[in-house]
Amino acid sequence: MKVIFRTLIPLAAFLLVLGVACGDDDDGGDATSSPGADTDTPAAGTATPQFDNITVDWIGGSDPDYTHIVQLAARDILAEQGINLNLQFGQDPTTAVQLVVQGAAGGTVEAIVAAAPAVFEGAAVKMVSSAARQTFAFASDPSITTIADLEGKTVAVHSEVSFTKTVTDALIQKYDLQDVNEVIIQGSDVRIQALVDGQIDATTVDLADLLRVSAVDPEAVNVLSTVSEEFGDLVYVVIVMSDDLINDQPDVGAAIVDAFREGADRLNSDRAYALALAEELIPDEDQAVREEIVDGFIESGIWSADDLTPETAESTLQFLFDKGTLDIDPAAVDMDDYFDFTVGTQ
């Protein structure tokens, strides 16, 4: 399915917009074990292990998707160092963060809109790094050619507390759109299919799902704009790590963050490796579609784990607060209570 960009956003330009953004819906043993961790068989790797067979339980996200491939790359790098990053998928964002809070896992990767509320409640966790740049665009029925045309239309978001709802509400406010009917449809893939089927007029969808659509029907949907075009460089996906791991095993915590950063670099520089991990994580994808999505992610620089800074954190949280998603004004708190920008090497 291909995508028509009737607002002069061809696919290449759309990927470029995503790519310059800074930055879904949105997962014993010896004395060096990590929270929720065990010691297992030694990790295989070509390098001499720096750690003594440590296993760190890690919540990968709700459902495997292309954004999460960076976690597999980090897993491979850590295995070479003697750390087994035990990835577990299938938990909703709230549960994933709570498992880290409860000590059942050393960390998780979630959208900041889901992670921030738990961290701001005083939980013993911190946001330590980004894990991927935001990938969302505002897509519509082909008959809708401008954002202003959304007045009186039905627009779908993932849930009441989600990144898609936050940015959709912000778009409605920015353009003073009247009588927009918001409906809940969970899953970017489900929303875009509802759009193609004519059940809704517009929605906020993920790049991967746009590329899947573009592989089948070149006139299925329009892309009206992107989140980064409308709202700047919002941090999207962050690594949430337990205070125990940060404070009690700082070398392990740093190794994990650095592995995410190196993993993102490997994916962006080695297409064959990225395709192999994509096939491992999402084995049922058609190979031609898989290649198109991986190429799109590489071209747009989605896999990036070095975009969380004090400045981007504050601006993103201020955006969430201004839009009513976050209850606590980030300007009124000490950001060091909720973030640790020192984990890993910048």
Summary of the structure (lengths in Angstrom):
residues: 346
radius of gyration: 19.8
end to end distance: 39.3
largest distance: 62.3
contacts: 1305
relative contact order: 0.20
helix: 44%
strand: 18%
